[in-house]
Amino acid sequence: MNRIAKTCTAAAAAGLLLSACNAADSADAGADDAASDPVYTEMSTWNVCEVLGNLQPITDEMGIEGWGGTNAEGGEPGPSELGNTFDPDAIGCGSLLNITSSGDYVNLGGGGELKVKLVPTESADAAATAFESRAGSAQAAGSAEEGYTESELAGNWDQSALYGWTGSAGAHYLEAIGQSGQWVLHIQLNYDQNFGEEDGEPAYSFTSGELAEWFAGTYAPEVEQTVNAEIAEVQ
Protein backbone atom coordinates (compact mmCIF):
# COMPACT_ATOMS: atom_id res chain seq x y z
CA MET A 1 0.00 0.00 0.00
CA ASN A 2 1.43 3.43 -0.94
CA ARG A 3 1.79 6.39 1.41
CA ILE A 4 -1.31 8.20 0.04
CA ALA A 5 -3.51 5.16 0.54
CA LYS A 6 -2.22 4.71 4.08
CA THR A 7 -2.92 8.36 4.83
CA CYS A 8 -6.46 8.12 3.46
CA THR A 9 -7.14 4.95 5.43
CA ALA A 10 -5.90 6.56 8.64
CA ALA A 11 -8.01 9.64 7.98
CA ALA A 12 -11.10 7.52 7.34
CA ALA A 13 -10.55 5.60 10.54
CA ALA A 14 -10.11 8.83 12.45
CA GLY A 15 -13.28 10.17 10.86
CA LEU A 16 -15.27 7.11 11.93
CA LEU A 17 -13.91 7.40 15.44
CA LEU A 18 -14.79 11.09 15.55
CA SER A 19 -18.31 10.38 14.29
CA ALA A 20 -18.78 7.69 16.92
CA CYS A 21 -17.56 10.06 19.63
CA ASN A 22 -19.87 12.81 18.39
CA ALA A 23 -22.84 10.42 18.38
CA ALA A 24 -22.02 9.29 21.90
CA ASP A 25 -21.64 12.89 23.06
CA SER A 26 -25.01 13.76 21.49
CA ALA A 27 -26.73 10.83 23.21
CA ASP A 28 -25.16 11.78 26.53
CA ALA A 29 -26.29 15.38 26.05
CA GLY A 30 -29.84 14.23 25.32
CA ALA A 31 -29.85 12.09 28.43
CA ASP A 32 -28.52 15.02 30.47
CA ASP A 33 -31.23 17.32 29.08
CA ALA A 34 -33.93 14.83 30.05
CA ALA A 35 -32.45 14.25 33.49
CA SER A 36 -32.32 17.98 34.21
CA ASP A 37 -35.85 18.74 33.00
CA PRO A 38 -38.21 19.07 36.02
CA VAL A 39 -41.26 17.63 34.25
CA TYR A 40 -39.37 14.61 32.92
CA THR A 41 -37.71 14.09 36.29
CA GLU A 42 -41.04 14.23 38.12
CA MET A 43 -42.98 12.02 35.70
CA SER A 44 -40.23 9.39 35.62
CA THR A 45 -40.89 8.68 39.31
CA TRP A 46 -44.65 8.29 39.00
CA ASN A 47 -46.64 5.18 39.76
CA VAL A 48 -49.17 5.45 36.94
CA CYS A 49 -51.63 3.16 38.69
CA GLU A 50 -51.73 5.61 41.61
CA VAL A 51 -51.95 8.71 39.38
CA LEU A 52 -54.81 7.20 37.33
CA GLY A 53 -56.78 5.65 40.17
CA ASN A 54 -55.92 2.02 39.35
CA LEU A 55 -57.82 2.48 36.06
CA GLN A 56 -61.12 2.24 37.93
CA PRO A 57 -63.08 4.16 35.24
CA ILE A 58 -62.05 1.54 32.70
CA THR A 59 -62.91 -1.29 35.10
CA ASP A 60 -66.40 0.16 35.50
CA GLU A 61 -66.95 0.93 31.81
CA MET A 62 -65.81 -2.47 30.55
CA GLY A 63 -67.20 -4.57 33.36
CA ILE A 64 -63.78 -5.98 34.20
CA GLU A 65 -64.24 -8.82 36.66
CA GLY A 66 -60.60 -9.51 37.42
CA TRP A 67 -57.03 -8.36 36.75
CA GLY A 68 -53.97 -10.52 36.21
CA GLY A 69 -55.42 -13.26 34.03
CA THR A 70 -58.24 -14.06 31.65
CA ASN A 71 -60.00 -16.04 34.39
CA ALA A 72 -59.02 -13.79 37.31
CA GLU A 73 -61.45 -12.44 39.88
CA GLY A 74 -60.73 -9.16 41.63
CA GLY A 75 -57.19 -7.86 41.90
CA GLU A 76 -55.75 -4.67 40.46
CA PRO A 77 -53.66 -3.64 37.45
CA GLY A 78 -49.91 -3.35 38.04
CA PRO A 79 -47.50 -0.48 37.37
CA SER A 80 -44.46 -0.49 35.07
CA GLU A 81 -41.47 1.79 35.55
CA LEU A 82 -39.35 3.76 33.12
CA GLY A 83 -36.81 1.41 31.54
CA ASN A 84 -39.10 -1.63 31.66
CA THR A 85 -38.43 -4.45 29.20
CA PHE A 86 -41.50 -4.07 26.97
CA ASP A 87 -41.61 -0.28 26.54
CA PRO A 88 -38.55 1.32 28.17
CA ASP A 89 -39.50 4.91 27.28
CA ALA A 90 -42.88 4.69 29.03
CA ILE A 91 -44.33 4.38 32.51
CA GLY A 92 -47.60 2.55 32.70
CA CYS A 93 -50.40 0.65 34.38
CA GLY A 94 -52.22 -2.47 33.18
CA SER A 95 -52.44 -6.23 33.04
CA LEU A 96 -54.31 -9.15 31.56
CA LEU A 97 -58.02 -8.85 32.27
CA ASN A 98 -61.21 -10.84 32.62
CA ILE A 99 -64.39 -9.24 31.23
CA THR A 100 -67.83 -10.10 32.56
CA SER A 101 -70.21 -11.51 29.95
CA SER A 102 -73.98 -11.84 30.10
CA GLY A 103 -77.06 -13.12 28.30
CA ASP A 104 -76.58 -16.23 26.19
CA TYR A 105 -72.82 -15.93 26.74
CA VAL A 106 -72.78 -15.60 30.53
CA ASN A 107 -70.66 -18.72 30.96
CA LEU A 108 -68.37 -17.95 28.05
CA GLY A 109 -66.45 -15.04 29.56
CA GLY A 110 -63.86 -12.97 27.79
CA GLY A 111 -60.24 -12.02 28.27
CA GLY A 112 -57.83 -9.43 27.03
CA GLU A 113 -54.99 -7.11 27.95
CA LEU A 114 -54.82 -3.41 28.70
CA LYS A 115 -51.83 -1.06 28.96
CA VAL A 116 -52.25 2.62 29.77
CA LYS A 117 -48.87 4.30 29.29
CA LEU A 118 -47.42 7.77 29.69
CA VAL A 119 -44.29 8.71 27.76
CA PRO A 120 -42.39 11.61 29.40
CA THR A 121 -39.88 13.51 27.28
CA GLU A 122 -37.58 16.52 27.72
CA SER A 123 -39.39 18.73 25.17
CA ALA A 124 -42.47 19.17 23.01
CA ASP A 125 -40.40 18.33 19.93
CA ALA A 126 -39.30 15.03 21.46
CA ALA A 127 -42.91 14.27 22.41
CA ALA A 128 -44.03 14.99 18.84
CA THR A 129 -41.45 12.52 17.57
CA ALA A 130 -42.63 9.91 20.07
CA PHE A 131 -46.24 10.46 19.01
CA GLU A 132 -45.45 10.09 15.32
CA SER A 133 -43.50 6.88 15.92
CA ARG A 134 -46.22 5.27 18.03
CA ALA A 135 -49.07 6.41 15.82
CA GLY A 136 -47.25 5.13 12.75
CA SER A 137 -46.73 1.72 14.33
CA ALA A 138 -50.37 1.46 15.38
CA GLN A 139 -51.60 2.48 11.95
CA ALA A 140 -49.33 -0.04 10.28
CA ALA A 141 -50.56 -2.80 12.59
CA GLY A 142 -54.25 -2.16 12.02
CA SER A 143 -54.74 -0.60 8.60
CA ALA A 144 -54.76 -3.91 6.74
CA GLU A 145 -57.13 -5.60 9.20
CA GLU A 146 -60.90 -5.97 9.14
CA GLY A 147 -63.06 -3.11 10.39
CA TYR A 148 -60.18 -0.65 10.61
CA THR A 149 -61.18 2.79 11.89
CA GLU A 150 -59.22 5.95 12.58
CA SER A 151 -60.32 9.07 14.47
CA GLU A 152 -59.09 11.68 16.94
CA LEU A 153 -59.35 12.06 20.72
CA ALA A 154 -61.46 14.73 22.37
CA GLY A 155 -59.68 17.27 24.54
CA ASN A 156 -56.86 19.74 24.09
CA TRP A 157 -54.25 17.42 22.62
CA ASP A 158 -51.56 18.87 20.39
CA GLN A 159 -52.18 15.88 18.14
CA SER A 160 -54.04 12.64 18.68
CA ALA A 161 -55.32 9.48 17.05
CA LEU A 162 -57.46 6.49 17.91
CA TYR A 163 -57.18 3.29 15.88
CA GLY A 164 -59.45 0.26 16.06
CA TRP A 165 -59.65 -3.01 14.16
CA THR A 166 -60.66 -6.65 14.36
CA GLY A 167 -57.96 -9.33 14.32
CA SER A 168 -57.93 -13.10 14.23
CA ALA A 169 -60.75 -15.03 15.93
CA GLY A 170 -62.79 -11.83 16.09
CA ALA A 171 -60.57 -10.20 18.74
CA HIS A 172 -60.85 -6.43 19.01
CA TYR A 173 -57.87 -4.06 19.11
CA LEU A 174 -57.79 -0.41 20.12
CA GLU A 175 -54.89 2.05 20.40
CA ALA A 176 -55.31 5.63 21.58
CA ILE A 177 -52.34 8.01 21.28
CA GLY A 178 -52.20 11.69 22.19
CA GLN A 179 -49.49 14.31 22.65
CA SER A 180 -49.89 17.06 25.24
CA GLY A 181 -46.85 19.29 25.52
CA GLN A 182 -43.86 17.16 26.39
CA TRP A 183 -45.65 13.89 27.19
CA VAL A 184 -47.61 11.28 25.26
CA LEU A 185 -50.52 9.05 26.25
CA HIS A 186 -50.55 5.59 24.69
CA ILE A 187 -53.38 3.16 25.42
CA GLN A 188 -53.20 -0.37 24.01
CA LEU A 189 -56.19 -2.67 24.46
CA ASN A 190 -57.20 -6.00 23.03
CA TYR A 191 -60.10 -8.22 24.07
CA ASP A 192 -61.81 -11.38 22.88
CA GLN A 193 -64.65 -11.43 20.38
CA ASN A 194 -67.81 -9.76 21.64
CA PHE A 195 -70.28 -12.48 20.69
CA GLY A 196 -73.77 -11.30 19.82
CA GLU A 197 -72.60 -7.78 19.00
CA GLU A 198 -73.79 -7.90 15.41
CA ASP A 199 -77.24 -9.06 16.52
CA GLY A 200 -77.64 -6.19 18.97
CA GLU A 201 -77.17 -8.32 22.07
CA PRO A 202 -73.44 -8.16 22.89
CA ALA A 203 -71.96 -10.51 25.44
CA TYR A 204 -70.20 -7.59 27.11
CA SER A 205 -71.79 -4.46 28.54
CA PHE A 206 -70.63 -2.50 25.47
CA THR A 207 -70.16 -2.74 21.74
CA SER A 208 -66.73 -2.15 20.21
CA GLY A 209 -67.97 1.13 18.74
CA GLU A 210 -69.35 2.35 22.05
CA LEU A 211 -66.12 1.49 23.83
CA ALA A 212 -63.99 3.31 21.25
CA GLU A 213 -66.19 6.39 21.58
CA TRP A 214 -65.86 6.29 25.37
CA PHE A 215 -62.08 6.07 25.27
CA ALA A 216 -61.88 8.90 22.73
CA GLY A 217 -64.55 11.19 24.13
CA THR A 218 -64.44 10.58 27.88
CA TYR A 219 -61.45 8.70 29.21
CA ALA A 220 -58.61 10.25 27.19
CA PRO A 221 -59.65 13.86 28.01
CA GLU A 222 -59.88 12.94 31.70
CA VAL A 223 -56.35 11.51 31.63
CA GLU A 224 -55.09 14.63 29.89
CA GLN A 225 -56.56 16.85 32.61
CA THR A 226 -55.31 14.63 35.44
CA VAL A 227 -51.74 14.41 34.15
CA ASN A 228 -51.48 18.10 33.30
CA ALA A 229 -52.79 19.02 36.75
CA GLU A 230 -50.04 16.90 38.29
CA ILE A 231 -47.42 18.47 35.99
CA ALA A 232 -48.58 22.00 36.84
CA GLU A 233 -47.42 21.44 40.41
CA VAL A 234 -43.77 21.10 39.35
CA GLN A 235 -43.61 23.81 36.67
C-alpha positions as CSV (number, residue, x, y, z in Angstrom):
1,M,0.0,0.0,0.0
2,N,1.4,3.4,-0.9
3,R,1.8,6.4,1.4
4,I,-1.3,8.2,0.0
5,A,-3.5,5.2,0.5
6,K,-2.2,4.7,4.1
7,T,-2.9,8.4,4.8
8,C,-6.5,8.1,3.5
9,T,-7.1,5.0,5.4
10,A,-5.9,6.6,8.6
11,A,-8.0,9.6,8.0
12,A,-11.1,7.5,7.3
13,A,-10.6,5.6,10.5
14,A,-10.1,8.8,12.5
15,G,-13.3,10.2,10.9
16,L,-15.3,7.1,11.9
17,L,-13.9,7.4,15.4
18,L,-14.8,11.1,15.6
19,S,-18.3,10.4,14.3
20,A,-18.8,7.7,16.9
21,C,-17.6,10.1,19.6
22,N,-19.9,12.8,18.4
23,A,-22.8,10.4,18.4
24,A,-22.0,9.3,21.9
25,D,-21.6,12.9,23.1
26,S,-25.0,13.8,21.5
27,A,-26.7,10.8,23.2
28,D,-25.2,11.8,26.5
29,A,-26.3,15.4,26.1
30,G,-29.8,14.2,25.3
31,A,-29.9,12.1,28.4
32,D,-28.5,15.0,30.5
33,D,-31.2,17.3,29.1
34,A,-33.9,14.8,30.1
35,A,-32.4,14.2,33.5
36,S,-32.3,18.0,34.2
37,D,-35.8,18.7,33.0
38,P,-38.2,19.1,36.0
39,V,-41.3,17.6,34.2
40,Y,-39.4,14.6,32.9
41,T,-37.7,14.1,36.3
42,E,-41.0,14.2,38.1
43,M,-43.0,12.0,35.7
44,S,-40.2,9.4,35.6
45,T,-40.9,8.7,39.3
46,W,-44.7,8.3,39.0
47,N,-46.6,5.2,39.8
48,V,-49.2,5.4,36.9
49,C,-51.6,3.2,38.7
50,E,-51.7,5.6,41.6
51,V,-51.9,8.7,39.4
52,L,-54.8,7.2,37.3
53,G,-56.8,5.6,40.2
54,N,-55.9,2.0,39.4
55,L,-57.8,2.5,36.1
56,Q,-61.1,2.2,37.9
57,P,-63.1,4.2,35.2
58,I,-62.1,1.5,32.7
59,T,-62.9,-1.3,35.1
60,D,-66.4,0.2,35.5
61,E,-66.9,0.9,31.8
62,M,-65.8,-2.5,30.5
63,G,-67.2,-4.6,33.4
64,I,-63.8,-6.0,34.2
65,E,-64.2,-8.8,36.7
66,G,-60.6,-9.5,37.4
67,W,-57.0,-8.4,36.8
68,G,-54.0,-10.5,36.2
69,G,-55.4,-13.3,34.0
70,T,-58.2,-14.1,31.6
71,N,-60.0,-16.0,34.4
72,A,-59.0,-13.8,37.3
73,E,-61.4,-12.4,39.9
74,G,-60.7,-9.2,41.6
75,G,-57.2,-7.9,41.9
76,E,-55.7,-4.7,40.5
77,P,-53.7,-3.6,37.5
78,G,-49.9,-3.3,38.0
79,P,-47.5,-0.5,37.4
80,S,-44.5,-0.5,35.1
81,E,-41.5,1.8,35.6
82,L,-39.4,3.8,33.1
83,G,-36.8,1.4,31.5
84,N,-39.1,-1.6,31.7
85,T,-38.4,-4.4,29.2
86,F,-41.5,-4.1,27.0
87,D,-41.6,-0.3,26.5
88,P,-38.6,1.3,28.2
89,D,-39.5,4.9,27.3
90,A,-42.9,4.7,29.0
91,I,-44.3,4.4,32.5
92,G,-47.6,2.5,32.7
93,C,-50.4,0.6,34.4
94,G,-52.2,-2.5,33.2
95,S,-52.4,-6.2,33.0
96,L,-54.3,-9.2,31.6
97,L,-58.0,-8.8,32.3
98,N,-61.2,-10.8,32.6
99,I,-64.4,-9.2,31.2
100,T,-67.8,-10.1,32.6
101,S,-70.2,-11.5,29.9
102,S,-74.0,-11.8,30.1
103,G,-77.1,-13.1,28.3
104,D,-76.6,-16.2,26.2
105,Y,-72.8,-15.9,26.7
106,V,-72.8,-15.6,30.5
107,N,-70.7,-18.7,31.0
108,L,-68.4,-18.0,28.1
109,G,-66.5,-15.0,29.6
110,G,-63.9,-13.0,27.8
111,G,-60.2,-12.0,28.3
112,G,-57.8,-9.4,27.0
113,E,-55.0,-7.1,28.0
114,L,-54.8,-3.4,28.7
115,K,-51.8,-1.1,29.0
116,V,-52.2,2.6,29.8
117,K,-48.9,4.3,29.3
118,L,-47.4,7.8,29.7
119,V,-44.3,8.7,27.8
120,P,-42.4,11.6,29.4
121,T,-39.9,13.5,27.3
122,E,-37.6,16.5,27.7
123,S,-39.4,18.7,25.2
124,A,-42.5,19.2,23.0
125,D,-40.4,18.3,19.9
126,A,-39.3,15.0,21.5
127,A,-42.9,14.3,22.4
128,A,-44.0,15.0,18.8
129,T,-41.4,12.5,17.6
130,A,-42.6,9.9,20.1
131,F,-46.2,10.5,19.0
132,E,-45.4,10.1,15.3
133,S,-43.5,6.9,15.9
134,R,-46.2,5.3,18.0
135,A,-49.1,6.4,15.8
136,G,-47.2,5.1,12.7
137,S,-46.7,1.7,14.3
138,A,-50.4,1.5,15.4
139,Q,-51.6,2.5,12.0
140,A,-49.3,0.0,10.3
141,A,-50.6,-2.8,12.6
142,G,-54.3,-2.2,12.0
143,S,-54.7,-0.6,8.6
144,A,-54.8,-3.9,6.7
145,E,-57.1,-5.6,9.2
146,E,-60.9,-6.0,9.1
147,G,-63.1,-3.1,10.4
148,Y,-60.2,-0.7,10.6
149,T,-61.2,2.8,11.9
150,E,-59.2,6.0,12.6
151,S,-60.3,9.1,14.5
152,E,-59.1,11.7,16.9
153,L,-59.4,12.1,20.7
154,A,-61.5,14.7,22.4
155,G,-59.7,17.3,24.5
156,N,-56.9,19.7,24.1
157,W,-54.3,17.4,22.6
158,D,-51.6,18.9,20.4
159,Q,-52.2,15.9,18.1
160,S,-54.0,12.6,18.7
161,A,-55.3,9.5,17.1
162,L,-57.5,6.5,17.9
163,Y,-57.2,3.3,15.9
164,G,-59.4,0.3,16.1
165,W,-59.6,-3.0,14.2
166,T,-60.7,-6.7,14.4
167,G,-58.0,-9.3,14.3
168,S,-57.9,-13.1,14.2
169,A,-60.8,-15.0,15.9
170,G,-62.8,-11.8,16.1
171,A,-60.6,-10.2,18.7
172,H,-60.9,-6.4,19.0
173,Y,-57.9,-4.1,19.1
174,L,-57.8,-0.4,20.1
175,E,-54.9,2.1,20.4
176,A,-55.3,5.6,21.6
177,I,-52.3,8.0,21.3
178,G,-52.2,11.7,22.2
179,Q,-49.5,14.3,22.6
180,S,-49.9,17.1,25.2
181,G,-46.9,19.3,25.5
182,Q,-43.9,17.2,26.4
183,W,-45.7,13.9,27.2
184,V,-47.6,11.3,25.3
185,L,-50.5,9.1,26.2
186,H,-50.5,5.6,24.7
187,I,-53.4,3.2,25.4
188,Q,-53.2,-0.4,24.0
189,L,-56.2,-2.7,24.5
190,N,-57.2,-6.0,23.0
191,Y,-60.1,-8.2,24.1
192,D,-61.8,-11.4,22.9
193,Q,-64.7,-11.4,20.4
194,N,-67.8,-9.8,21.6
195,F,-70.3,-12.5,20.7
196,G,-73.8,-11.3,19.8
197,E,-72.6,-7.8,19.0
198,E,-73.8,-7.9,15.4
199,D,-77.2,-9.1,16.5
200,G,-77.6,-6.2,19.0
201,E,-77.2,-8.3,22.1
202,P,-73.4,-8.2,22.9
203,A,-72.0,-10.5,25.4
204,Y,-70.2,-7.6,27.1
205,S,-71.8,-4.5,28.5
206,F,-70.6,-2.5,25.5
207,T,-70.2,-2.7,21.7
208,S,-66.7,-2.2,20.2
209,G,-68.0,1.1,18.7
210,E,-69.3,2.3,22.1
211,L,-66.1,1.5,23.8
212,A,-64.0,3.3,21.2
213,E,-66.2,6.4,21.6
214,W,-65.9,6.3,25.4
215,F,-62.1,6.1,25.3
216,A,-61.9,8.9,22.7
217,G,-64.5,11.2,24.1
218,T,-64.4,10.6,27.9
219,Y,-61.4,8.7,29.2
220,A,-58.6,10.3,27.2
221,P,-59.6,13.9,28.0
222,E,-59.9,12.9,31.7
223,V,-56.3,11.5,31.6
224,E,-55.1,14.6,29.9
225,Q,-56.6,16.8,32.6
226,T,-55.3,14.6,35.4
227,V,-51.7,14.4,34.1
228,N,-51.5,18.1,33.3
229,A,-52.8,19.0,36.8
230,E,-50.0,16.9,38.3
231,I,-47.4,18.5,36.0
232,A,-48.6,22.0,36.8
233,E,-47.4,21.4,40.4
234,V,-43.8,21.1,39.4
235,Q,-43.6,23.8,36.7
